[in-house]
Amino acid sequence: MRRGSVLQLVGLAAVAAVITTLVAVLIPWLPEAASTESGRIHFVYWFTTGIAIAVFSIVVAVLAYSVLHFRARPDDDSDGPPTHGHTRLEIVWTAIPTVLVTAISIVSAIVLAQNGRAGSDPLIVKVKAQQFAWAFTYPNGQSYGSLTLPMDRHVKFEITSNDVIHSFWVPQFSQKQDAVPGQTNTIVVTPRHLGRFPVVCTELCGLGHALMRSHVDVVSPAKFASFMKSGGKTAGPPGLAVFQQNGCASCHTFRPAGATGKIGPDLDDLHAAAAKANRGPVEKFVEESIVDPAAYIAPGFTDVMPHIFKSQIQPAQLTQLVKYLSQGAKQ
């Protein structure tokens, strides 16, 4: 190939590489890397992207050069010359992708192994999913509807589900793990940025899937120690914590809790609902609706509420939740 042709190919490849690199770099494709593990995962992403840009640029350059120099004229209907092939070129274009794919595999395997190391003293948090909420249990036995984690400490999540398959994902941690009934799956996270990040279910799990949201607060080690010492108590009546932990806000509207769910009946006028249902006093009606949701189904709704709360919510917590809903609703 003549020197001018080589320079032209190189120029076309350079133009394609610059344009593609700008698209890759200037558009924020990835969320903030808020953990050590997500930083490694982002490295694999950019390592693979760099290889893809190089291959893409070479292919585009060859295609553009061929179109410019070897295209058929409008009045040329003749067949092209027969070509036997080029053994050396075929070996090269087989060997190079093999090397590149092997390199990606090695880098990915190293990162996967590093991200699975929890160290000698990880914080173990049990994650339990249910329609349509998360429950996070700490080593002291306390459970909450949201996460609080210390910065710069390995955290090992032990993830399972009460009902159907869910999937635990914090975008800024760059890792997903399925929550499967009867099975415990694990991931390791080492938060490195302070802040609040969303917890999302990424597995279609029912009508309330889109609202199965929580959050994780990454705090300093001192604040986390204070959180654990205080038992994680937050302002508000005890029933509020039970309401949040069991995902009631995903399906119901209840103004005292700031809930705006639309899947189930509105809980702001339970006294009127109890009178209309003729199921006795509001407290009895509320408790029955929680432990036996099929006993009475409000007009316009179907029996989609999980039938698990009778065994899942402890009697003391059930009493707190019933009192909270009954007192918080309009008289």
N, C-alpha and C positions, 0 to 999 in steps of 0.2 A: 504494500500500500504506500502510495506517495506521501511525502511529508505534509503536503497541504491537506490531504484527506485526513491524516491522523490528527492534525491540529483542529480541523473542522469537527471531527468526532469528539475530541476533548472539549472543545468549546460548547458543543451542544449538551454534552454530559454535565458540564459545569453549570450551564444555565438551568437545566432540569434540577440539579442538586440544590442550587440556591433557592429556587422557587419552592421546592418540596420542603426544604429545611425551614424556610420562613413560615410555611403553613404549619409545620410540626411544632415550631417554637413559639410563635406568636399567639396561637389559639390555646387557651388553657384546657387541654384535654383531661388533665388529671387533677383531683382535689389536692389540698395541702397534705404533705406527708407529715403526719403528727405522731408517728411512732418510728422506732428504729427499724422495725420489720418493713414498714411501708417505704422507708427510704431505700432499702435493698430491693424491694419489688419495683420501685420506680427506676432503679439502675438497670434492672433486667429489661424493663420496657424501653428505655432509651438506647440500651445496647442493641436490642433487636430492631428498633426504629432506625438507628444509624446504618445497620446492615441493609435494611429494606430500602432506605433512601439511595444507598450506593448502587444496589442492584437495579432499582427502578431507573435511576439516572442513566446507567449504561444501556439498558434496554431502550429507553426513549431516544437516546442519542443514535443508536444503530437504526431504529425505525425511521427517525427523521432524516438521517443521512440517506437511507435506502429510498425513501420517498422523493427526496430531492434529486438523486443521481440515477436511479434505476427505474423510475416509473415509466410505464408504457405511454406512448403518444396517443392522442385521441383516435388517430386513423390507423394505428398498428394493431392488427388482429392476429398476428403471427404467434406461434408458440415460443416460449422461452427456450433457451438452450438446455439440454439435459445435464443434470449435475449428479455425479456419483456420490459425493459426500466428502467430508474432511475428517479423517480419523483423529488427527491430533486435536482439532478443535472440539470434537465430540468428547474426547477424554478430558479436556480442560473444563468444558462447561458441565461435566458430570462431577469432576473432582472439587471444583470450587464450591458449589452448593453443599456438597458433602461436608467439606471443612467448616462452612458457615453454620450449617445445622448442628454439627457436632459441638461447635463452640457455644452456640445458644443452649444446647442441652447441658453442657458442663457448667456454664454460669448459672443456669436455672437450678440444677441439682445442688450446687454449693449454697445458693441463697435459700433453697427449701430446707436444707439441713440446718443452716444457721438460724432460720426463723423458727425452727421447732425446738430450740434449746431454751428451756425455762430457767436454767441456773439451779443453784442449790437451795435457794429459799424464795420460791415464787409466792406471790399472793394468789391463792386459789379462790376463784369466784365461780359458783355454780349458776349456770344460766338455764332457766326453764321457760320454754315458750308454750303458749296456749292461745286459743282463739279469744281475744286478739290483743295479747299483752305479753310483756316480758317480766319475769321475776328474777332478781339477782340476789343470791344468798352468799353472805360473807363467812369467813371462818368462825366468827362469833355466833353464828346461827341466825343473825338478823337478815331479813329479806326486804327488798325495796323494789319499786317499780322503775327506778332509774339507777344508773351507775355512777359511782364516785371512785376515781382511781388516783393513785399517787404518781407523780412524774418520776421517770428514771428508775422504775422498779419493774421487774418481770412480773407479768400477770398471766396466769394460766386459766383460761375459761374452759369449764367442763359443761358442755351444752347438750341438752336433751329437750324432749317435748312431751306434753301431757296428752295431746290429741292427734293432730295431723303433722305432716312435715312442714316445718318453717325453715327460715335461713337467716342466721345472725350476721349482720353487716354494719360496720362503721366505715363509711367511705374514706375518712381520713386515716384509718388504720390499714386500708387496702387489702383486707382479708375477709373472706366469707366462710362460713361453716354451717352446714345443715344441722337443724335440730330435728332428730328422728325419734319417734316414740320407741321406748325400750332400748335405746342405744345412746351411749355417751361419746360425743366427739369433742376434740380439744383443739384449741389454737392458743398461741402465745403472743402477747402484745406487750411492748415496752414503751409506754407513752413518753414523749419527749417535748411536747408543747402544751402549755397551759391553755385551758379554754373549754368550751362546751361544744360537743359534736353530736350529730344525730345517730340514733340506733334505728336501723331499718330492717324490716322483714322483706327478703327478696324472693320468697317462694309463695306462689299463689295459694292461700290457705283458707279462703272463704270470703264471704261478703265484706268482712271488715278488714281485709288484707291491706288495703290502701291506707288505712288509719292505724295500722299496727306500728306505732312509732314510740320511741322513748329518747333518752339522751344520756350522754356520758360526760361528766365533769372531771377534767384532769386538773388536780390541785397539787400544791406543794406537799412534800412529805409531812411537814408540821401540821398543815391543815387536815391532811388525811388522818393523821394520828388523833387529832381532835375529833374528827368525824366518827372514828371508830370508838373512841372513848365515850362520846355522848350517845352512842347507839344509833347515830344517824337520824336523830329526831328532827323533824321539821315542824314549822308552825302549822297550826290547823288542828281540827278535831281528829281523833284516832280513825274515825270512819273514812276520812279523806284518803289516808294512806291505803286502806283496804280497797277503796274505790279505784285508786290509781293502779295498785299492784295487780288487780284482776281485770284490767283492761276495759272497765265499764265505759270510759270516755270514748272508746273507739266506736261504740254503737249508739250511745245515748247522749241527749242534750241534758245538761244539769248545770245551771248557772253558778251555783255556789262553788262548783269544782272547776269552772271554766271549760266544761265539756260541751262540744258542739256536734256529736255524732248524730247521724240521721238514719242509721239502719234499724234501730229499735225505737220504741215509744219514747216520747219526751217525759223526763222525770221531774219536770218543774211543777207539775200539777197532779201529784200522786193522790191527793185527797179526793179530787174530782174523779180520777181514774178508779180509785177504790170504790167509790159510791156507785159509779156506772157499772162496774163489774159485779157489784153486790157480793164481795168476797169477805166481808167483815171489816174490822178496823183497819186503818191504813198500815199499821205495823204488821199485822197478820198478812195483809195483801202483799206488802213488799217482801216479806220473808218467803212467802209461798212462790212469788214470782222468781226469786233467786234460786231456791232449792228445787222447785218443780215448775219450770217455765212453761211446760205444756198444759198445766192445770187450767190456765186461762190465757188466751192469746188475744191481744187487743185487736179490734177491727182494723183491717187494712194491713196487718202484719202477718208473717208466717212464722212457723216454729224453727227459727234459726239460732236461737240462743243456746250455747253449749250446755249440756245437761251434766256438768261436772262439778258445779260449785257446792253441791250438798256435801260431797266428800272432800273437796279441795279447801274450802274456807272453814277454818276452825270455829267452834261455837262462839267463843269470845269475840272473834273478829266479825262473825256474822251479826252478832248483837250490835256491835259498833257500827257496821255498815247500815243495818236496818234503821237504827236510831238516827244516823247522819242523814239518810235519804228522807226519812219521815219528817224530821224537824226542819230540814232544808227546803222541802217542797212548800209551795204556797198553801196556806190554810184555806 
